[in-house]
Every structure is written in C-alpha cells, then in structure tokens.
C-alpha cells in the first residue's frame, strides 16, 4: 500500500498462510535494492518475490504442523540465517543452507528441522532480534527479555551453522528490578532490538510509558544494568535510528519522538514529531 495515497500497490497470494510478520532475506536487506522477502505464519514461512507472477517463490514454501510450531516472530543475520520465536516459548535457529534446496510441506523430522533450539523459560516469545553476525540473539517475553550468546567458547561456528544445544549456557534474563516496578508499574515489554547497522552495542525495548536500554557488553558479562526514559504516554514501539546506538525513535499513540542519549547514558529532552 502507498501510505501517501492509500492505494493498494501490490497484492500477493500466500498459499493459505496467515501473515505474522514480514522478514528481510538478510539483516540489512531493507537498505539494499533487494526486492524479495519472507512471510512468516504460525506454521511456516514462504519467500515472496514481487518480480514474478503471483509473487510466491514456489520452491521456498515451508510448512510445519501448526500445533507443534505456533511461530510468532523472526529475524535474519547478514548471511541470511534465520531465528524464529514461537508462542510455545521455543527459539529455533536455522542456517540458510537448510533451505538452499527448496521444498514444500516439509515436516519437523527432516533436514528442515532447526540447527539448534535455544532453551527458553516456557513463556511465549513475542519478538526476536539478532546481530548481523549471528553471535547474539535477544528474545522478548511479556515480563522480561532473554539474551543469548550463540557462539559458545570452543566452538568453531555459531549455533546457526552447527548444532550447539549442549554447549549453550542458559540465557541472561534482562528485567526491571522490583524497586523500579513499584515506581513505574508491571512490565509489558514490546519488541526488543539491537541498534541497527553499526556494531551492536545496545538493546532497546519499551514497556508501558518507559523506554529501556541495556548494554550488550554488560549483558554478555551477565549484568542486568539498564537505563529508563519515562514518556508522558504509552509507548507503542521504539527502535534505534540507522547506524546509531544513541538515537532512539519512540512511537507514541499520536506522535513520534526522537530521544538522544548523552555520554552519561541518560536521555535528553526528546524532539517531537506530530503525526
């Protein structure tokens, strides 16, 4: 759809799949001329190329049993490896080579099964993000985030490329401390993300009227340090601007704001854009 005119530009048939999310083929595909993308459903995903008739790349339609998958969210690395989170609390890592041969209607028992399944805590995974090189994954649950190092010490490749379930440490739980919960209210996290394009140094998430950031370096060392910026309205979503780890775009119900962190890691007064 053209947002300025409200007109439908393209429409694609999706083989009966209901879209949960649109996923770039590679991590930075949105900033390149690449036209194709993936559509995630609760039971699989497919590849769409607007340049071909119908849009669906027929040899790249992958479906599992909906009862055993319940996919909810996904993200890709710079190599095109795929991480998928589910309502069942599972986080599946797939290398791009797993899908290189194409296929249709494949099941969990064949070569299209996950390279590695990351351990969760049983709660639904509402969002996932991954660094460009696939070394770190952050998963969003309603009350907390899970931070994973997918390249355990001693392994030649990360858990996207080679099975690594036995070598994986439990994830680092990132959450709001009880003293802050008393001040700001219960956590209800929206999709957490790494800063985009540059070296991934920071994670940002929102909960209620709060925008929260964590240091990747501190999370790697298993510290739950964070900063909070308080908005005057409920935050719909937040993400870093391109190639930045200190400018966060915050979406409010009726406006968009740009928040800038100072060297002391606090937020300056935001610049406001009315919608």
C-alpha positions in Angstrom: 0.0 0.0 0.0 1.1 3.5 -0.8 0.9 5.3 2.6 0.6 8.8 1.0 -2.3 7.9 -1.4 -3.9 5.0 0.5 -3.9 3.0 -2.8 -3.0 -0.7 -3.0 0.2 -1.2 -4.9 0.7 -4.9 -4.8 -1.2 -7.9 -3.6 0.1 -11.5 -3.1 -1.5 -14.9 -2.6 0.2 -16.6 0.3 -0.8 -20.3 -0.2 -3.3 -20.0 2.7 -0.7 -18.8 5.2 -1.8 -16.0 7.6 0.9 -13.4 7.9 2.5 -13.0 11.4 5.5 -10.9 10.1 7.4 -9.8 7.0 11.1 -10.8 7.3 14.0 -9.4 5.2 16.1 -12.1 3.4 19.2 -10.8 5.1 19.8 -8.5 8.0 20.3 -5.2 6.1 18.2 -6.1 3.0 15.9 -3.1 3.6 18.8 -0.7 2.8 19.7 -2.6 -0.5 17.9 -2.9 -3.9 16.8 -6.5 -2.9 13.1 -6.9 -3.7 12.2 -10.3 -2.2 11.3 -11.0 1.4 9.9 -13.8 3.6 6.4 -14.0 5.1 6.1 -15.8 8.5 3.0 -17.6 9.5 2.2 -19.5 12.7 3.1 -22.8 10.9 5.9 -21.9 8.5 7.1 -19.3 6.0 7.5 -18.6 2.4 9.5 -16.4 0.1 7.8 -13.6 -1.9 9.4 -12.0 -5.0 7.3 -9.1 -6.4 9.0 -9.5 -9.8 7.4 -12.9 -10.6 3.8 -13.8 -11.3 1.8 -14.4 -8.1 4.8 -13.3 -6.0 5.4 -16.7 -4.2 8.6 -18.5 -4.9 7.1 -22.0 -5.2 10.2 -24.0 -4.2 10.6 -22.0 -1.0 7.4 -22.7 0.9 8.0 -24.4 4.2 5.2 -25.5 6.5 5.1 -27.4 9.8 2.3 -28.7 11.9 0.6 -25.6 13.4 0.1 -27.4 16.7 3.8 -28.1 17.1 5.2 -24.8 15.8 3.0 -21.7 16.6 5.6 -19.4 15.2 5.3 -15.7 16.2 8.3 -13.7 15.2 11.6 -14.0 13.3 14.8 -12.2 12.3 17.7 -12.8 9.9 21.5 -12.4 10.1 23.7 -10.8 7.4 24.2 -14.3 5.9 20.5 -15.0 5.8 20.4 -17.4 8.7 17.0 -17.3 10.4 15.9 -17.2 14.1 12.2 -17.9 14.8 10.4 -17.5 18.1 7.2 -19.3 19.0 4.2 -19.0 21.3 5.4 -22.2 22.9 8.5 -20.5 24.3 10.9 -22.1 21.8 13.6 -20.2 19.8 14.7 -22.1 16.7 17.9 -21.3 14.8 18.2 -22.2 11.1 21.2 -21.8 8.7 20.3 -20.6 5.3 21.8 -23.8 3.9 19.0 -25.7 5.5 16.6 -24.2 2.9 19.0 -24.0 0.0 17.4 -27.0 -1.8 13.9 -25.6 -1.5 10.9 -27.7 -0.6 7.2 -27.7 0.1 5.1 -29.1 3.0 8.2 -30.3 4.9 8.0 -31.6 8.4 10.0 -31.2 11.6 11.6 -34.6 11.3 13.6 -34.0 8.1 16.5 -31.8 7.2 14.5 -28.6 7.6 14.4 -29.0 11.3 16.3 -26.4 13.4 20.0 -26.4 13.6 19.8 -25.5 17.3 16.8 -24.9 19.6 17.6 -22.4 22.3 16.3 -23.0 25.8 13.6 -20.7 26.9 11.7 -20.3 30.2 8.3 -21.5 29.0 6.7 -18.1 28.2 5.6 -17.1 24.7 8.2 -15.4 22.6 6.7 -12.1 21.4 9.7 -10.8 19.4 13.3 -11.7 18.4 16.3 -9.9 17.1 19.8 -11.0 16.1 23.1 -9.3 15.5 24.4 -9.2 11.9 27.0 -11.9 12.5 24.5 -14.1 14.4 26.6 -14.1 17.6 23.8 -12.7 19.9 20.0 -13.1 20.0 17.6 -11.2 22.1 14.1 -12.6 22.7 11.1 -10.6 24.1 8.7 -12.1 26.6 6.0 -10.1 28.3 7.8 -9.6 31.7 11.4 -10.0 30.6 14.0 -10.3 27.8 16.3 -13.3 27.1 19.8 -12.6 25.9 21.7 -15.4 24.2 25.3 -15.9 23.1 25.0 -18.2 20.2 28.8 -18.7 19.7 29.9 -20.5 22.9 33.6 -20.6 23.6 35.4 -23.5 22.0 33.0 -23.8 19.0 34.3 -23.0 15.5 30.9 -21.7 14.3 27.8 -20.3 15.9 24.6 -22.2 16.7 23.0 -21.2 13.4 25.7 -23.1 11.5 26.3 -26.1 13.7 24.2 -27.8 16.4 25.2 -26.4 19.8 22.4 -27.1 22.2 24.7 -29.0 24.6 27.3 -26.2 24.7 24.8 -23.3 25.2 24.7 -21.5 28.6 21.3 -20.6 29.9 20.2 -17.2 28.6 20.8 -14.0 30.6 17.4 -12.7 31.9 17.0 -8.9 31.4 14.2 -7.5 33.5 13.1 -4.5 35.5 14.1 -4.5 39.2 11.3 -4.7 41.8 12.1 -1.2 43.1 11.5 0.2 39.6 8.4 -1.9 39.1 6.9 -0.3 42.2 7.7 3.1 40.7 6.7 2.5 37.1 4.3 -0.4 37.2 4.4 -4.0 35.9 6.4 -4.9 32.8 4.7 -5.4 29.5 7.6 -5.5 27.0 7.3 -4.6 23.3 9.7 -6.0 20.7 13.3 -5.5 21.8 16.0 -4.8 19.3 19.7 -4.2 18.9 21.0 -0.9 17.4 20.9 -1.1 13.7 23.8 -1.5 11.2 26.8 -0.4 13.3 28.5 -2.5 15.9 25.7 -3.8 18.1 26.4 -2.2 21.5 22.9 -1.6 22.9 19.4 -3.2 23.2 16.3 -1.1 23.4 12.8 -2.2 24.5 9.6 -0.4 25.7 7.2 -1.2 28.5 4.2 0.9 29.2 5.4 4.6 29.2 9.0 3.6 29.6 11.9 3.1 27.1 14.6 0.9 28.5 18.1 0.3 27.2 20.7 -2.3 28.1 24.4 -2.5 27.2 25.3 -5.6 25.2 28.8 -5.7 26.7 27.3 -5.8 30.2 24.7 -8.4 29.2 27.5 -10.6 27.9 29.0 -10.4 31.4 25.6 -11.3 32.8 24.8 -7.9 34.4 21.3 -6.6 34.3 22.1 -2.9 34.1 19.7 -0.6 32.3 18.5 3.0 31.9 14.9 4.1 31.7 13.4 7.1 29.9 9.9 8.0 31.0 7.4 9.2 28.4 4.1 11.0 29.1 2.1 8.5 27.0 2.0 4.7 26.4 4.9 3.7 24.1 3.7 1.9 21.0 7.2 0.9 19.9 10.8 2.0 19.9 13.9 1.4 17.8 17.3 2.8 17.0 17.8 5.1 14.0 20.0 3.7 11.2 23.7 3.4 12.1 23.3 4.7 15.6 23.3 3.4 19.2 22.3 6.7 20.9 19.3 7.9 18.9 16.0 6.1 19.6 12.8 6.7 17.7 9.8 6.3 20.0 6.3 5.8 18.6 3.5 7.2 20.8 -0.2 6.8 20.1 -0.3 10.2 18.3 3.2 11.3 17.7 6.8 10.1 17.1 9.8 11.3 19.1 13.5 11.2 18.7 15.3 10.6 22.0 19.1 11.1 22.2 21.3 9.6 24.9 24.1 11.7 26.4 27.5 10.2 27.1 26.3 9.5 30.7 23.7 7.2 29.1 20.7 9.3 30.1 18.1 10.7 27.6 17.9 14.3 26.7 14.6 16.0 26.2 13.1 14.4 23.1 12.4 16.1 19.8 8.7 15.7 18.9 7.1 15.0 15.6 3.3 15.1 15.3 1.6 12.5 13.1 
